Amino acid sequence: MKRRAIISVSDKTGIVEFARALNNMGVEIVSTGGTAKILAESGVPVISVSDVTGFPECLDGRVKTLHPAIHAGVLAVRSNQQHMKQLDDLGIQPIDFVVINLYPFKQTILKGHVELEEAIENIDIGGPSLLRAAAKNHQDVTVVVDPDDYLVVLDELHGCGEVSFETRFKLAVKAFEHTAHYDALIAQYLRGQVKDAGFPELLTFTYEKLQDLRYGENPHQKAAFYREVLPVPGSLTGAKQLHGKELSYNNINDANAALDLLREFDEPTVVAVKHANPCGVASASTIYEAYMKAYEADPVSIFGGIVAANREIDAQTAAEINKIFIEIVIAPSYTDEALEILKRKKNIRILQLKDISARPHKGIWDTRKVLGGLLVQELDTELLPDMSQLKVVTDKKPTAAEMEDLIFAWKVVKHTKSNGIAIAKNKQSLGIGPGQVNRIWAVQQSIERSGEKVKGAVLASDAFFPFPDCVEAAAKAGISAIIQPGGSIRDQESIDACNKYGIAMIFTGMRHFKH
């Protein structure tokens, strides 16, 4: 009995050549609709599915392969005599190759502004069923979902007349991954059409591999970088690398932290990040001035760090960046002269992210893998509940200049690992105290890092002060104003301390823990 293949693909890449090669090796080709037409027009003998099933395609093509004459031919176990006898009694021929890729659901929803009805019409039903059937019966059936695998199959058929079990198994795994990805994408898309859907009882995500990485957080760890299927504006997955070595795991993590903070600012701003914490942040009237202020904020820590800017990098700024070792520069654009200057350094990674200032919409989920589980929360997209709800809790009110610096420092501390403190003056970060196990240490560290500029600066704390010791340390250093969430049972002690030392203090009513 001749071997038989069923072929039905939306991606026609290489399918004519593959079908012709199978046919030349004595394999009968069964096909549907558009695929059958292309094969026939290319001179490949083809049998229509309707001729196999004895039933016409119907419902605008919604029902083609959903028939026992097809599925029994795929699912029959060749070593099971009863299965084979039943096929013989029913006049059904076994199917040995299933070559299918699915309706273009992904391509449809990526077009943008697609109507729900059109998206639903591009949900494949028969294809996933056939792929799952073939993958289940991989001991006898070769399933192919990816045109890149056509040559693998043909090489083995030419070499030994059959596809090895090892290859059939790998292709079966790939088929199940393909259908799982397809279904997860559909569920993800449809979930997004439901208002206030909340967190589902069964949660599935799907991602596509963007690149393999040289290693992970440490050289002994393997790693890869995946992206969401639907583009996320302003995200690192949309960046174009213009120069330099491939990004590493730590590069990507640090660059993401820099972008998260940079999005908080509308005016020309530069963010420098080291080990996922900000080490220099500044806003100014030009990106050159912003860079110089960010560099001067911490000229030690910025070495080997990430620099992100929300305006075009010009030649003057590029020349300053090149004076030290920087791992990555990210900006929406670069002048030709700036690119020429930056490219003089072989290893610097230059990334262009045109929509660098795009902000994620409320409701996007933030996830963190823990051993055996997954933590899921809404992304922290808010900065303050409402400017009108800021509460001055001290006798002294902040000046207009202090108020600007308080909001600036609040943006910085939001993206600093807890316990976090940020000190700022004139829209320039001074000392940043990240990731301390108690708040007074974070205050002390940020004061020490601020140097003489600390006098007259403002201080932001990501969470409330449990004791007045933080205020006392700030007062001794010369801090003029403080912004913090409030909410401690001992808030009054901190308020009294501020009043004692003539410090203005604002409660936001919102904290920004970042672990």
N, C-alpha and C positions, 0 to 999 in steps of 0.2 A: 504494500500500500504506500502510495506517495505521502511524503510529509506535507503538512499544510501549515500556512501562516495566515493569521488575520492581521491586517494592517489598517489602522485608522488614525491619522495624525492631523493635528491642527498646524504644527510646525513641520513644514514640508522639506526642511533642509536635508538633502542627501537621500531622501526616501526613494526616488526613482532608481538611483544607482544601487541602493541596498536591495530593493525588491527585485531588480533585474538580476543581481548576483545570486539571490536566493533561488529565483526561477531557473537560472542556468544550472543550478545544482539539483534540479528536479523537485523543488518545493512549489506546491500550488499556492497561489496568492488569492486570499479572500479579502474583499475590501468594501468600504462603504462610501456613499456620497461623493464628496469632493476628492477624496483620496483615490477612489476607484477611477474617477474621470481622468485625473492627472496621469495615473499609471497606464490606463488604456491609451490615452493620447500619446504617451511616450513609447508605446509598443510593447508594454509588459502585459502578458496575458493575465487577466484578472477575472475572478468569479465574484459576482455580487453577493452580499449577505442575504439578500432576498431569495436568491437561487438556492442557498444552503438551507434557509429556514422555511422556505415555501410560504413566506408571509411578507407582504410589502412593508417598506419603511412607512411609518405613519406619524401623525400628530406633528407635522412640520419637522420630521427627523428626530423627534424626542425619543421614539422607540425604533431601534434598529437591531441592536445586538442582544437585547434582553429576551433571549429565547433558549429553550433547552438544547436545540440543535447546535448552538454555539457554546453555551456554558458547560454542557455535558462533555463536549469534545475537548474542552480545556481541563475540566476537573477530574476526568477519569484517570485512575491510577493504573498505569500500564501493567504493573506486576499483579494486579488484582484480576483474576480470571473472571469473576462475576461482573466486575465493571466492564470488562472488554466484551463479554457476552451480551450485556445489556446494550452496549453501543451497537453491536452487530445486529441484535434483534430490532433495534430502533432505526437502523440505517443511518447512524451518525458516525462521521469520520473524525478521528482524533485531531486535535489542533496542537501543533508542536511549538509554534512561535506566536507570541502575542506582542505586537509592535504598536504601541499606542502612546500618544501624548494628548493631553486633555484640552477641552474647550478653553479658550484664552481668558479665563476669569481675571487673572492678574492684569493682563494687558488692558482689559476692559475698564477695571476700576482705576487704573493708573492714568487713564485719559483725562480724568478730572471732570467734575460736574456731570457725572454719569447718572442717569436715572436708575432708580432701584429696579425697575422692570427690566432694563437692559442688562444689569448686573446679574439678575436672577436667570435670565435666558442663557447666560454663559456659564451656568453651573452644569457641569457634565454629570450624567447619571450612569449611563451604560459603560463609559470608559473606566471609571474607578472600579466598577464591579468586575469587569474583565481583568483589569490589572491585579486586583486582589485575588481573584480566582487563579490566575496564572502564577502569581507569586506563592500562593499557598501550595500549588502543585509543582513547585520548582524542580522536584526530583525528575520530572518528565517534561516540563515545559520551560522554554526560554522566554523570559519577559524582558522587553526593551522599552524604556521610557525616554531615553536620552540619545539623540543623534550621535553624540560622541562615542557611544558604545557600538555603533554599527560595525566599525572596523574590527573591534575586539571579537565580535561574534563571527564575522566573515573569516578572520584569520584562523580561528579554531576550526571552523567548518572546512576550510581549505586544507588545514594541516592534518586533521585526524577524522574528518567526516562528521564530527559532532561537537557540541559545546560541552565543556567539562562541567562536572557537578560543582566544582569550586566557583566557576564563573557564573553558573546558573544561580547559585546561592547568593553571590554578591549582587547580581542583578535583581534578585527577588527582594533583598533588603532595600535596594535603591527604589524599587517600585513601591514598597510599603512607605518608605520615607516620602516619596513623591505624593502619594495619595493622602498621607497624614498632613503634609504641608498644604496641600490643596484644600483639604477640609478645614484645617485650622485657619487658613486665610479667609475662607468663606465665613466661618463662625466669627472671626475677628472683625470682618467688615460689617456683617449683619448686626453684631453686638453694638457697633458704633452708630447704628441707625435707631437704637432704642434709647429713649430719653430716660435718664436716671436709672440706668441698668444695674448699677451697683456692682458688687463683686459676685460673679457666678459661682455656683456650687462646684462646677467642673471648669477649670481654667486651662486654656490652651493658647500658647503663643507659637509663632513660627518666624524664623529668621533665615536669611540667606548669607552664605559665607562670602565676605568681602575679600579676605585674604588670610593666608597662613602667616603667623608671626614667627620670627626667629626663635623666640622663647617667651615665657610668661613673665611673671613678676621677678622671677629669679631664673638663671640660666638652666637649671635642672628641670624646669617646668615647661611642658609643651603648651602652645596657645594658638588661638585663631581669633579673628575679628569678624563678627556677624553684624548684619544690618537688618532693620525692619523692612518689610516688603514695601509698605506705603511710605513714601519719603516724608521725613520730618524736617521742616524748614529750620535752617540755622544749626543743624546738627553736624557733627564731625564726619558722618558717613557721606555727606554731600560735598565735602571739601575736595579740591583738586590739588594734587601735589605737583609743584612746579620744579622742584629741585631737591636733591639730597637723598640720603639712604632711606630704606623702608622704615616706616614707623614701627616702634616697639610697643609692647603691652603697656609699659609705664608711660611712654610718650602719649599714647591714646588716652590713658586715664588722666594724666596731668592736663592735656590739652582740653579734654572735656570739662575739667574743673575750671579752667581759665575761661572757657566760653560761657559756662553757667554764670559766673560772676560778671563777665563783660556785658551780658544781656540786660543787666540792671541799669545800665547807663545810656542816656541819649546823647549827651555832649561828647566831644572827642575824648576818648579814654583809652588808657593802656593798662593792661593787667599782666603782671608777671607772677608765675606760679612755680612752686617747687614742691615736689612730693604731694601734689593735689591740694596744697594750701597756698593762699595768696602770700607773696612776700614783698610786693610793691604794686600799689594801685594809685593812679592819679588821673584827674580830669583837668583839662585846660582848653584854651581857645584854639590851639592847633595840636595835631598829633605829635609833632616834634617836641613841643613843650610838655605834653602829657608823658611822652616816653622819658624825657630827661628827669621829670619829677618822679616817675615810677622807679627809674634806675637809682636815683639819689635816695629814695626811701629805704633801700636795702641793697647797696652795691655788692655786698658779699653773697647773699643768698641767690640773687638773680643769676649768678654764674652757673651755667649748665641748666638753666630753667626754660620755661615756656613764656613767650611774649605774644600776647593777643591784643590787637588794636581794632577799633571799630570805624576807622577811617583809612583811606588809602595811604600806604607807606611811600613817602617821597625819598629823594636821594639823601637829603640831610639826615633824616631819621635812620635810613639804612646804614649810612656811614657810622653813626653812633652805635647802632646795634652790632656792627662788625668789629667794634673795638674790644668786645669780650666774647666768650664762648656761649652761644645760645643754641639749645637743642632744636627749637622749633619757633618759627614766626608764623602767625596766622593773621590774615587781614582780608578785607573784602576785595582789595585790589592793590597793585603796585605800579608805580611809574616804570617805564622801560629802564631808566637810569638806576632806579632803586634795585630792580631785579639784577641788573648787571653787577652792581656793587655787592649785593648779598651772595650771588653765585660765585664770587671769588673764594668763598669758603666752601670746600668740597662737601663737608658732612652736614651742614645746616639744612634742616628740612624747611622748605618754604611751602606753605599751604595757602591756597586762595579759597575763601568761603564767601561767595557774593552776598548771601543773605545772612551774614554773621549776626545781625541785630534782631533777627526774627525771634519772637518770643513764643514758647509753647503755650497752647491754649489750656485753660483750666480743665482738669479731669484726666490729663495724661497720667499714666501709672508709672511709678518708680518701683523697681524690684531689686531685691537683694537675695542671693542664694545663700541659704544656710544648709548645713549638712542634713539631708533628709527632708528638706522643705524649702519653701519660698515665702519671703516676706513681700507683701504688696501694699503700696499706699499711693495716694494721689501725689503727684509731683508738687513740691513746694514752690508754687508760682507766685505767691503773694509776698509783698514786702511789708506792708502795714495794713491793718484792717481798714483804716480811713484816716487821712491826715487830720480831719476834724475831730477825731477821737483821741488824738495824742493828748496826754494829760500831764501838764506841768504840776508836779507834786511838791515843789519847793517854793520858798519865798521869792527866790531870785528866778527870773524868767530868762531863757537864752536869748541872746541878740540874734538879729537876722543872719549874721555871718556864722555864728555858732550853730544856728539851726541848719544851715546848709551843710556844715561839716558833720553835724550829728546824723543827718540822713545819709551822707556819704559814708560815714563810719558804719552805720547800720547795714548798708548794702554789703560792705566788706565782711563784717562779722557774720552775716547770714551764710556766707560761703566759707567760713573758717571752721575747722573741726572743733567740736566741743571738748572740754570747756574752752570757749573762745572769747578773746578780747581784742578789739581793734582800736587803736588811737590814731587820730587824724587831725590835720590842720591845713587850711587853705586847699581843700580837696586833694590832699596827698596823704596816703597812709604813712604812718611813722613806725610805731611798733605794733606787731601782731603777735598775740600769744595763743597759739593753737594747741588743741588736743591735750590739755593738762588735766590731771585727775582731781584737781580742786581749783576753784575760781581765783583764789588769792594768788596762787602760783602764776596763773595766766595773766593777772593784772601786773604782778611784779615783773614778769618776763617782758610784757609789752612796754612797760615804763622804761625798763633797762634798754630795750632796743630803740626807744625813741630818742634817747640822748637829750641834749640841751633843748631841742625843739619842743619837748613835751610841755614846757610852760605855756599856758594859754591854749593848749590843744583840748580836744574833746575825746571822750571814751565811750565805746559801745560794748555792751555785754550781750551775748546771745541768749542768756537766761538770767533769772533774778539773782540778786545778791542775798545769800543766806545769812550773812553777818555784815556789820558795818565796817569790817576790816578793809574791804575793797575800797570803800569811799575814803577811809583814812589814808590808805596808800596813795590814792589818786590825789587827794588834797596835798599831801606832802610833796608830791611831784609837780604840782602846779596846774593840774587839770581844771578847766573852767566849767565844763558841762558834761553831763552823763546821760546816755540813753540806754534804757533796759526795759524788759517786759513788765517787771513788777510781778506781784503774786505771791511773795514770800509771807509767811505769818509774822516775819520780823521786818517787814518793809519799813515800818515807822522808824526803826533804829537807823536805817540807811538814810531816810529822809531827814531825820534829826541831825545826822552827821553832816549831810550836805548843807543844811541851814547853818550849822555851826561854822563851817569853813567857807561859806559864801559860794557854793557850787550850785548851778542850776541842774535840775534832774527831770527827765521826761520818762513817763511810763507809756509803753506802746500797747500793752495788753496782748501782745503776740510774741511768742518766742520762736527761735530758729535753731533748734538742736540740729547738729549735723554729725553723725557718727560714721 
